[in-house]
Amino acid sequence: MVQVRIWYLIIMQNYELMLLLNPNTMDEVDQFLDDLKKIIQENKGDLVDTKLLGKRQLAYPINNMNYANYVHLDVKIEPETLPILEEKFRYDQNVFRHLTVKLGV
C-alpha cells in the first residue's frame, strides 16, 4: 500500500493595512506599533514599511471625534496571522477603523 502525504505550502502574502487611531493617544501610537511588530515577528512575518500619515480631519465624526491619526503599514505575513491582527484591531479602543488589502502577486 502506498502512503500519500500532502504537504501544504504556506506562502507569505503581502498586505497593506490602514489604521485610523484615536488622536488623543499620540503617545501610545509607538507602543501600539511595537505590539503589532511583536505579533508579526512571533508569527514569522515581516513589517516591511510603516508610514505615520499624521492627524487628519475625518469626513464624518467617529466616536465624537472629528480627527484621527492615520497609519499605513506594509506587511508580509502568512494568511493565518491576519485574523490575529484583526482581532487586536477590533478590541483595541484606540483603533477607530481598519482596512486590510491583499496585494497582488
C-alpha positions as CSV (number, residue, x, y, z in Angstrom):
1,M,0.0,0.0,0.0
2,V,1.3,3.4,-1.0
3,Q,1.1,6.1,1.6
4,V,0.3,9.5,0.3
5,R,1.4,12.6,2.1
6,I,0.0,16.1,1.3
7,W,2.2,19.0,2.3
8,Y,0.7,22.4,2.5
9,L,2.9,25.1,1.3
10,I,2.4,28.2,3.4
11,I,3.1,31.2,1.3
12,M,3.8,34.6,2.7
13,Q,1.4,37.2,1.4
14,N,1.8,41.0,1.1
15,Y,-0.9,43.1,2.8
16,E,-1.5,46.8,3.2
17,L,-3.1,47.9,6.5
18,M,-4.6,51.3,7.0
19,L,-5.5,52.2,10.6
20,L,-7.4,55.2,12.0
21,L,-6.3,55.8,15.6
22,N,-7.5,58.0,18.4
23,P,-5.9,61.4,18.0
24,N,-5.7,61.9,21.8
25,T,-3.4,59.0,22.3
26,M,-0.4,60.0,20.2
27,D,1.9,58.9,22.9
28,E,0.5,55.3,22.7
29,V,0.9,55.0,18.9
30,D,4.6,53.9,19.3
31,Q,3.6,51.3,21.9
32,F,0.8,50.1,19.7
33,L,3.1,49.8,16.7
34,D,5.7,47.9,18.8
35,D,3.0,45.5,19.9
36,L,2.0,44.9,16.2
37,K,5.6,44.4,15.2
38,K,6.0,41.8,18.0
39,I,2.8,39.9,16.9
40,I,4.0,39.9,13.3
41,Q,7.5,38.7,14.2
42,E,6.2,36.0,16.6
43,N,4.2,34.6,13.6
44,K,7.2,34.6,11.3
45,G,6.1,37.7,9.4
46,D,7.8,40.9,8.4
47,L,6.8,44.6,8.8
48,V,8.1,46.0,5.5
49,D,7.2,49.7,5.9
50,T,5.4,51.9,8.4
51,K,4.1,55.4,7.5
52,L,2.7,57.7,10.1
53,L,0.5,59.9,7.9
54,G,-0.4,62.2,10.8
55,K,-3.6,63.7,12.2
56,R,-6.2,64.3,9.6
57,Q,-9.8,65.5,9.6
58,L,-12.5,62.8,9.1
59,A,-15.4,63.1,6.7
60,Y,-17.8,62.4,9.5
61,P,-17.4,62.1,13.3
62,I,-16.3,58.7,14.7
63,N,-16.8,58.3,18.5
64,N,-17.5,62.1,18.6
65,M,-14.1,62.8,17.2
66,N,-13.5,64.8,14.0
67,Y,-9.8,63.9,13.6
68,A,-7.8,60.7,13.6
69,N,-4.2,59.6,13.3
70,Y,-3.7,57.7,10.0
71,V,-1.1,54.9,10.0
72,H,-0.2,52.9,6.8
73,L,1.6,49.5,7.2
74,D,3.0,47.2,4.6
75,V,3.4,43.7,6.0
76,K,4.4,40.3,4.6
77,I,2.7,37.7,6.7
78,E,1.1,34.2,6.5
79,P,-2.6,34.2,6.0
80,E,-3.1,32.6,9.4
81,T,-1.7,35.7,11.1
82,L,-4.3,38.1,9.6
83,P,-7.1,37.1,12.0
84,I,-4.8,37.6,15.0
85,L,-4.1,41.2,13.8
86,E,-7.7,42.0,13.0
87,E,-8.8,40.7,16.4
88,K,-6.3,43.1,18.0
89,F,-7.7,46.0,15.9
90,R,-11.3,45.0,16.7
91,Y,-10.8,45.0,20.5
92,D,-8.5,47.9,20.9
93,Q,-10.5,51.0,21.8
94,N,-8.0,53.4,20.2
95,V,-8.5,51.9,16.7
96,F,-11.4,53.7,15.1
97,R,-11.3,51.9,11.8
98,H,-9.0,49.5,10.0
99,L,-8.8,48.3,6.4
100,T,-6.7,45.3,5.2
101,V,-5.9,44.9,1.5
102,K,-4.2,41.8,0.0
103,L,-1.7,42.9,-2.7
104,G,-1.5,41.0,-6.0
105,V,1.3,38.7,-6.7
